[in-house]
Structures are given as C-alpha cells and as structure tokens.
Amino acid sequence: MSNEPLSFRMRPKNIDEVLGQDHLVGEKGIIRRMVQAKRLQSMILYGPPGIGKTSIASALAGSSKYKFRTLNAVSSSKKDIEKIILEADMSGSVILMLDEIHRLDKAKQDFLLPHLESGKIVLIGATTSNPYHAINPAIRSRTQIFELHPLKEDDIKTGITRALEDKDRGLVSKDITLDDDALEHFVKASNGDIRSALNGLELAVLSDTKDSIHVTLEDARDTMQQSQFIHDKDGDEHYDVMSAFQKSIRGSDVDAALHYLGRLIEAGDLVTIARRLLVISYEDIGLSNPQLPGRTLDAIIAAERLGFPEARIPLSMAVIDLALSPKSNTTIKSIDNALSDIRKGHIGVVPKHLKDGHYKGAKELGNSIGYKNPHDYNNNIVKQQYLPDSLKHKQYFKDDGTSKYESFLNETYKNLKPFNKY
C-alpha cells in the first residue's frame, strides 16, 4: 500500500470520476464542455474545504493530458512559479493549481499575469473565500469563476465505496468489511467533506493490524469523534450563517433560527451572537413588542456571564422569544427615511425659535425668541413648528400597524400632527 494518504490517492484521474459538482462537470456542465472542446481556460474554484477543488484540477489534467503542477500562493515562491513557466515554454501548456489564491501577493501576481494571457499557463485557483471579495480584480478579470457546492451524502458514499473497491489506489490490500451504520457515520460526520471521510476510514483500517478488518460503528466514531464542522469566522460561511440567522428570526421560523444559532454556538462566536440578537430586537421587532429588546439584553448579559456551554440556554430563550414575537421594522424605516433626506442634502435651516439661546448675543440674533415650552400648556402640548421650513410637511414615521402598541402610537401621531405640521 502506498504511503500517500488515501484521500490523495483517490483523487480523480478524469472528470468522470469527480464526485458531485454536476453543474460544472455533468453532461451539460461548462467544465466538461471545455474539456470536450479542448479549450481549457483559467478559472477560480471556490467553496468549503474537502469538496473537490483540487480534484477537479487533477481531473482536468487527466482528461486533457496537460501537465499538472500544484503550488500554494503563500508558501510557494516566485522562483517556484518561474520553474513552471519554464516547463511550459519547453514542453507545452501546463495546468497550475494554485491553492489559497486569495493570498497571492502582488509580485507573484504581476509575474504570472502575462503568462495567463499567452495561454502557456492554465491557472486553476482554489479558495474558500468569495473571489468577488477576496481576489484582486486583475486576476478575476482573466479567469472564469465557478462555485463548488458541498457534496451530498450519496457522493460521500460513492467516494468511500470506490476507496474500498479500487485495486490500484484504494484499500484492497486488506480484507475489509464496513458495517452499514459505520458507513453512515463516516458520511454524516464528514459534513460533505470527502477528504475528512476518507481520512477517517483510512485511520480505522490502518490502526487495525489484522489481515481481515471489520469496521464497526464504534470504530467509525473513534476515528471521527466530532462532526466535521465548517465555520470560518473571517470567511463567507460566517456571513452567510449570520444572514440566515437574522432572516430566519425575521421570518418567524423558530426552528431555522435555532439551527443557525447552534452553528454560531459551535463556532464559539458569542460576541457575534450577542450583537446580532440586540440588533434584531430593535430592527425587526422594535415597536411591535417594546419590552423585548430589554429582555434580549438581559439574556445577552446572562450569556456573557455564564460563558459556553451554559450560555446556550439564555441565548436559546432570546431566539425563541424574538422569532415568535410580532414583527415591525417601523423603527429602522423611520430613521432611514430621515437619513435619506439628509444624505440627499434636504436639510434646511433650524427654525429660529428652536435655536440655542443660552449665550450672550443670542437675542440680538433673534435666536430662541418666541419658543413655547410645552410644559407651560395643557397636556404638555402646544402648536409650534419644529422641522425646517423646507421639510415641514415631511412624514418620516410610518407605522406597520402590526401591534396594538404601534397602532396606539400611530393614533397619537395623528392627534399630534395638527400641532406641529403647518
């Protein structure tokens, strides 16, 4: 058996062996069409770890008979790139798989760009970061960008089955039987990461010295004790989960909200959870349930004092409360309406009777003269203009009418309007 890791040995030799990614390598997939037309173009593949970025690059080389070389944008030097360029000059086009391409520095990039344009190098960049955010436009403009999707459970099962049956690259040097529930554990614990599943399987086999090996559920659990959980606090996955978390609460789907809360908890990101919950309580609930932001803050304080794992309890309480509460975005809409006018230059002059009069010479300027203090009038209200003349007919507050309290505020607004809108 080769000393190379099983996951390395099982990399596909052609695009027919690629697991999943039918939108790219399936019958009508764009990458398959490139191979069939013998017109490979430089590309960037992005998606979570272990789903086949390097595999597709390797398969392209096998399907096209191009030479295949791999480098890392961080650890490989400019000289390493120069060697590959020289090889392309001497023997024809080379596929260069460049991992972590989002970290390619300017010197390497500037050296590489003209060779991409000449076609000597077919660059396949791999990254877990969204290339539209993380990769220099000069590289982006010279490549096709393809997103890879997490592998489905059936894809992982296919990969494991191949590893058990492939006589040249797999584990057939030993007599191996794999229980169905052990296979199921490898599949589910890998969370769509075929490399993780194959590494777990290989460890279960290599840690047994017998010629005939029976892999049980217990063996599978020993080698993959924790589900492969992908969550990079600086990556796209983090922001996608954050977005889904807030939108699930806004949409009143408490089960989805708890799922995304669980993912953020598993990532240990209490700071982000706390901030997001407080924002949601004001942005999406607000006036429909005015006591809820206070309760949310109490839950956040309790969670911060408890720390994980107990912090999950008050956080869960807050999420359930927020998701099942009536919703209103009147608060954010109202201030954004006002800010929109201000940013467009619709500001106007503060009415003189509202200007500061607490300094010598204010009266000579006519400031604060004629101001009526509402406390001096019945019901603490008096007819008086507060908005600048150019904006005096504006209405920024517009309620959704989603709760009794908000309807009460709207009725109060209508009753007060004659006193300050004229």
HELIX and SHEET records of a PDB file:
HELIX    1   1 LEU A    6  ARG A    9  1                                   4    
HELIX    2   2 ILE A   15  GLU A   17  5                                   3    
HELIX    3   3 ASP A   22  VAL A   25  1                                   4    
HELIX    4   4 ILE A   30  ALA A   37  1                                   8    
HELIX    5   5 LYS A   53  SER A   64  1                                  12    
HELIX    6   6 LYS A   78  SER A   91  1                                  14    
HELIX    7   7 ILE A  101  ARG A  103  5                                   3    
HELIX    8   8 LYS A  106  SER A  118  1                                  13    
HELIX    9   9 PRO A  131  ALA A  134  1                                   4    
HELIX   10  10 PRO A  137  ARG A  140  1                                   4    
HELIX   11  11 GLU A  153  GLU A  165  1                                  13    
HELIX   12  12 ASP A  180  SER A  190  1                                  11    
HELIX   13  13 ILE A  194  LEU A  206  1                                  13    
HELIX   14  14 LEU A  217  THR A  223  1                                   7    
HELIX   15  15 ASP A  236  ARG A  250  1                                  15    
HELIX   16  16 VAL A  254  GLU A  266  1                                  13    
HELIX   17  17 LEU A  270  ILE A  280  1                                  11    
HELIX   18  18 SER A  281  ILE A  285  3                                   5    
HELIX   19  19 GLY A  286  SER A  288  5                                   3    
HELIX   20  20 LEU A  292  LEU A  306  1                                  15    
HELIX   21  21 ARG A  312  LEU A  324  1                                  13    
HELIX   22  22 THR A  330  ARG A  343  1                                  14    
HELIX   23  23 LYS A  352  LEU A  354  5                                   3    
HELIX   24  24 PRO A  374  ASP A  376  5                                   3    
HELIX   25  25 ASN A  378  ASN A  380  5                                   3    
HELIX   26  26 ASP A  389  LEU A  391  5                                   3    
HELIX   27  27 LYS A  404  ASN A  420  1                                  17    
SHEET    1   A 5 LYS A  67  ASN A  72  0                                        
SHEET    2   A 5 VAL A  94  ASP A  99  1                                        
SHEET    3   A 5 ILE A 121  THR A 127  1                                        
SHEET    4   A 5 MET A  43  TYR A  46  1                                        
SHEET    5   A 5 GLN A 144  GLU A 147  1                                        
SHEET    1   B 2 ASP A 175  LEU A 178  0                                        
SHEET    2   B 2 SER A 212  VAL A 215  1                                        
END                                                                             
